[in-house]
Structure formats: structure tokens, C-alpha cells
Amino acid sequence: MKTTTVRLSDILLTALAPMIWGTTYFVATELLPPNHPLLVASLRSLPIGLLLIAWLRQLPKGIWWWRILLLGSLNIGLFQALLFIAAYRLPGGVAATAGSIQPLLVVWFSWIILHEKPSKLSIVAAIAGLIGVGLLVLSPAARLDSVGIAAAIAGAATMGLGTVLGKRWQRPVPLLVFTAWQLTVGGIVLLPIALTVEDPITQISTTNLIGFVYLGIVGTGLAYALWFRGIDKLKASAVSSLGLMSPVVATLIGFVLLHQTLTPIQLIGMAIVLMSVLLGQQMNQSSPHSI
């Protein structure tokens, strides 16, 4: 078995990706055109992916054509579509709670695909994270939409599976090229579906444009590059546990920018989430690259 020292900088850089994604709920509801989740998801990924490919001029070879088709669909196409469907149909907190099942799913996927038998610590961390997110973002008045809940859970499953498969296969090219491939594939998969089932966006305001630019460059290009880098450096289950930082950031944005209040229960939930993330990172101390 191969033992690798995990640096704090690797954990912090990986955590930055879900922290950026935590801004998605605010951007989707406050800056982007309403009722276009699939088109928004495609426009978030495809332009930045094509620009990167045009700059880097490197395409997949051999078996990596179908692997990238699958990874791009799971990590970008399906996940982004489901994320925006959940964001539009649910309060951000409810969507985040349903999506926080991802660490538990990644533990299961890692067991099946990577043959990593789940430790008690990984299961406890995943369950604690789910409970903590629920306390952090749910309220008695939370609106529960069945389609939105299903989309959030399915999104967690697709991203979790994509994370584990990315760990299993190990990218054959530099990080930026790998990111560009997946962004482009994800956007291409989404675009024809979006144009078929949704009305076109007839008007884009300056506010909408700012939202698209932010999501494309920061929320997608930068965040996914950091996430894929983290998959290289850390265990899949540890990477997934860092995803719980997303609802924490979403809640703090609501408090700072939308003038929402933080109750004692929410503060307890935030503490549990952070404890879950710390527990998840303890798993990196034993062979993060072993299978």
C-alpha cells in the first residue's frame, strides 16, 4: 500500500471549491434569470470549457473519450442540472440538507468501486454531517417540494459517483486540461436538453451577466479545478466530507447579505458540520491513494 503525506494546503484548497459552490444558491436566486435551470447550468460550464480547450489544444485519446463522457456527465452535466432544479424549487437550506447525503454515498461507492472498506469514523462523520446540515439550514417553515428533494439527492449521487470514478481512473493529463474536458462535455450534454424543454432567455440584464461571468469563471472553472485537484491528493470520502462546507457558506451568506438570523440551533448545527469535516479529514492519515 502506498502512503502519502497529506498537506494542510491540499485540504484547504480543496475546501475552497465547495465554499465557492455555497454561493450558488444566492447567485441563482438573486442574479440569474428565473425558471431556466438547465440552460443556466449549460451556460455556466460550456463557454469556459470551450475557451480552455481552445487555449490548451489537447483532446482525449483512446479509452478516455468514453471516460470523459461519463465523468463530464456525472460531475458537470447531470449534477449542475439537478443542482439548479433543486435551487429553483427549494429554499437553499432544504436543497443543501438533501445534498449533504453525498459523503455517506461516497463511502458506499468507495467500498464498491475502490474496495475501501468503510471505517466507523467515516460513517460517523458522514451521518454527523447530515444531521449538522439539517440543524443548520432547516426550519419548521421550510417548503418541501418532492421534485426538488429528489433532484438534490440525485445530484449528490451523481457527483459522489463521479468523485469516486475520478479517483479510480486517475487523470492522464494536466489538471486544467482534465477540467476543460469535463466542463465542455457537461455543457454539451445539457445544452440540447435545455433548448428543448425550456424557453430561450430573451433578455439578459447587467445583473444576469455578472452572475453568469462569476459562475463561469469562479464558480465553475476555478472551483472544479480545485475539486479535481483534491480528488488527486485526498481520499474520495475525505474530499466529499469537505463538500459540507457549501451549506455553511450558504447560511453565512444569507446572514450577511440577506439579513437572515442565526438561531442557537443553527449555530449548533454549524459546529456539528465543522466537526464532521474535521473527522473526515482524519481519514487522510491512512493511505489516501490506496485502493
C-alpha positions in Angstrom: 0.0 0.0 0.0 1.2 3.5 -0.8 1.4 6.0 2.0 1.3 9.7 1.1 1.6 12.7 3.5 -1.4 14.9 3.2 -0.6 18.6 3.5 -2.9 21.2 5.1 -2.7 23.3 2.0 -4.2 20.4 -0.1 -7.2 20.2 2.3 -7.7 24.0 2.4 -7.5 24.3 -1.4 -10.0 21.5 -1.9 -12.3 23.0 0.8 -12.3 26.3 -1.2 -14.3 24.6 -4.0 -17.4 23.8 -2.0 -17.1 27.1 -0.2 -17.4 28.8 -3.7 -20.3 26.5 -4.6 -22.0 27.7 -1.4 -22.5 31.0 -3.2 -24.6 29.3 -5.9 -27.9 29.5 -4.1 -27.5 33.2 -3.7 -26.4 33.8 -7.2 -29.1 31.6 -8.7 -31.9 33.3 -6.9 -30.6 36.9 -6.9 -28.6 37.4 -10.1 -29.7 34.9 -12.7 -32.8 34.7 -14.9 -35.5 32.7 -13.2 -37.0 29.4 -14.4 -34.1 28.4 -16.7 -32.2 25.8 -14.5 -30.9 23.6 -17.4 -29.9 26.5 -19.7 -28.2 28.3 -16.8 -26.3 25.1 -15.9 -25.2 24.7 -19.5 -24.1 28.3 -19.9 -22.2 28.0 -16.6 -20.0 25.2 -18.0 -19.8 25.2 -21.7 -18.3 28.6 -22.6 -15.4 28.3 -20.0 -14.8 24.7 -21.1 -14.6 25.6 -24.8 -12.3 28.6 -24.1 -9.9 26.4 -22.1 -9.8 23.7 -24.8 -9.2 26.3 -27.5 -6.3 27.6 -25.4 -4.8 24.3 -24.3 -5.4 22.4 -27.6 -5.5 18.9 -26.2 -8.2 16.3 -26.7 -8.8 12.9 -25.0 -7.3 9.8 -26.5 -8.5 6.2 -26.6 -10.4 5.0 -23.6 -10.6 8.5 -22.2 -13.2 9.6 -24.7 -15.9 7.5 -23.0 -14.5 8.0 -19.6 -14.6 11.8 -20.0 -18.2 11.5 -21.4 -19.2 9.7 -18.3 -17.2 11.9 -15.8 -18.3 15.1 -17.5 -22.0 14.0 -17.4 -21.8 12.9 -13.8 -19.7 15.8 -12.3 -20.9 18.6 -14.5 -23.9 17.9 -16.7 -26.3 15.9 -14.5 -25.0 17.4 -11.3 -25.4 21.0 -12.4 -28.8 20.4 -13.9 -30.0 18.7 -10.7 -28.4 21.4 -8.5 -30.2 24.2 -10.3 -33.5 22.4 -10.3 -33.2 21.9 -6.6 -32.1 25.6 -6.1 -35.1 26.9 -8.0 -37.7 24.6 -6.4 -36.4 24.6 -2.8 -35.1 27.0 -0.2 -31.3 26.8 -0.3 -31.2 25.2 3.1 -33.5 22.3 2.2 -31.6 21.7 -1.0 -28.3 21.7 0.9 -29.7 19.3 3.5 -30.8 16.8 0.9 -27.5 17.1 -0.9 -25.5 16.6 2.3 -26.1 12.8 2.0 -23.2 12.8 -0.6 -20.5 11.9 2.0 -22.4 8.8 3.0 -23.0 7.8 -0.6 -19.3 8.3 -1.4 -18.4 6.0 1.5 -20.6 3.4 -0.1 -19.3 4.0 -3.7 -15.7 3.8 -2.4 -16.4 0.4 -0.8 -17.9 -1.0 -4.1 -15.5 0.6 -6.6 -12.3 1.3 -4.8 -12.6 -1.7 -2.4 -12.1 0.7 0.6 -13.9 -0.9 3.5 -15.7 1.9 5.3 -14.3 2.7 8.8 -16.6 3.5 11.7 -15.0 7.0 11.6 -16.1 7.7 8.0 -19.7 6.5 8.7 -19.9 8.6 11.9 -18.5 11.7 10.1 -21.0 11.3 7.2 -24.0 10.9 9.5 -22.9 13.7 11.7 -22.5 15.9 8.7 -26.1 15.1 7.5 -27.5 15.9 11.0 -25.5 19.0 11.3 -26.6 20.4 8.0 -30.2 19.7 8.9 -29.9 21.6 12.1 -28.0 24.4 10.3 -30.4 25.1 7.5 -33.8 23.6 8.1 -36.7 25.5 9.8 -40.2 24.5 10.7 -41.5 26.7 7.8 -39.2 25.0 5.2 -41.0 24.3 2.0 -40.6 20.6 0.9 -41.0 20.1 -2.8 -40.8 16.4 -3.8 -39.2 17.1 -7.2 -36.7 19.5 -5.6 -35.8 16.9 -2.9 -35.4 14.2 -5.5 -33.2 16.4 -7.6 -30.9 17.3 -4.7 -30.4 13.7 -3.6 -29.9 12.6 -7.2 -27.3 15.4 -7.7 -25.5 14.2 -4.6 -25.4 10.7 -6.0 -24.1 11.7 -9.4 -21.4 13.9 -8.0 -20.4 11.3 -5.5 -20.1 8.6 -8.2 -18.1 11.0 -10.4 -15.8 11.7 -7.5 -15.1 8.1 -6.8 -14.6 7.2 -10.5 -12.3 10.1 -11.0 -10.2 8.7 -8.1 -10.3 5.2 -9.5 -9.2 6.2 -13.0 -6.6 8.9 -12.2 -6.4 11.7 -14.8 -3.8 11.2 -17.6 -3.3 14.9 -18.4 -2.6 18.2 -16.5 -5.3 19.4 -14.2 -6.5 22.3 -16.3 -6.9 20.0 -19.4 -8.9 17.5 -17.4 -11.1 20.2 -16.0 -11.7 21.7 -19.5 -12.7 18.3 -20.9 -15.3 17.7 -18.2 -16.7 21.3 -18.4 -17.2 21.0 -22.1 -18.8 17.6 -22.1 -21.1 18.6 -19.3 -22.2 21.7 -21.1 -22.7 19.9 -24.4 -24.8 17.2 -22.8 -27.0 19.8 -21.1 -27.5 22.3 -23.9 -29.8 20.4 -26.3 -32.0 19.2 -23.5 -32.2 22.8 -22.1 -33.1 24.2 -25.5 -35.8 21.5 -25.9 -37.6 21.7 -22.6 -37.1 25.4 -21.6 -38.0 28.7 -23.3 -35.0 30.7 -24.5 -33.7 33.5 -22.4 -34.9 36.6 -24.3 -33.3 39.3 -22.2 -30.1 39.4 -20.1 -29.6 42.3 -17.8 -26.3 43.5 -16.5 -27.0 41.8 -13.2 -27.6 38.5 -15.1 -24.3 38.9 -17.0 -22.4 39.5 -13.8 -24.0 36.3 -12.4 -23.0 34.2 -15.5 -19.4 35.5 -15.5 -19.0 34.8 -11.8 -20.4 31.3 -12.1 -18.4 30.5 -15.2 -15.0 31.7 -14.1 -15.1 31.3 -10.4 -18.0 29.1 -9.5 -17.2 26.5 -12.3 -13.7 26.8 -13.8 -11.8 27.6 -10.6 -13.9 25.6 -8.3 -13.9 22.4 -10.4 -10.1 22.7 -10.9 -9.6 22.8 -7.2 -12.1 19.9 -6.6 -10.4 17.6 -9.2 -7.0 18.5 -7.7 -8.4 17.5 -4.3 -9.5 14.1 -5.7 -5.9 13.5 -6.8 -4.5 14.4 -3.4 -7.1 13.1 -0.8 -9.2 10.1 -0.2 -12.6 10.3 -2.1 -14.5 10.1 1.2 -12.4 12.9 2.7 -12.9 15.1 -0.4 -16.7 14.5 -0.2 -16.8 15.5 3.5 -15.3 18.9 2.6 -18.4 19.4 0.4 -20.3 20.0 3.6 -18.7 23.4 3.7 -21.1 24.5 1.0 -24.2 24.8 3.2 -22.2 26.5 5.9 -21.1 29.2 3.4 -24.7 29.4 2.0 -26.0 30.0 5.5 -23.4 32.7 6.3 -24.2 34.5 3.0 -27.9 34.5 4.0 -26.9 36.0 7.3 -24.6 38.7 5.9 -26.2 39.6 2.6 -29.9 38.7 3.0 -30.1 39.8 6.7 -31.3 36.4 7.9 -30.9 35.5 11.5 -28.9 32.7 13.1 -30.6 30.7 15.9 -28.8 28.8 18.6 -29.9 25.5 16.8 -28.2 26.7 13.6 -25.0 27.5 15.5 -25.0 24.0 17.0 -25.6 22.6 13.5 -22.7 24.6 12.1 -20.4 23.3 14.9 -21.5 19.7 14.1 -20.8 20.2 10.4 -17.3 21.6 11.1 -16.7 18.7 13.5 -17.8 16.2 10.8 -15.4 17.8 8.3 -12.5 17.6 10.7 -13.4 13.9 11.4 -13.5 13.3 7.7 -10.0 14.7 7.2 -8.6 12.2 9.8 -9.2 9.5 7.2 -6.5 11.1 5.1 -3.9 9.9 7.6 -4.0 6.4 6.2 -3.1 5.8 2.6 -5.2 8.3 0.7 -4.1 6.7 -2.6 -4.7 3.1 -1.7 -7.4 1.1 -3.3 
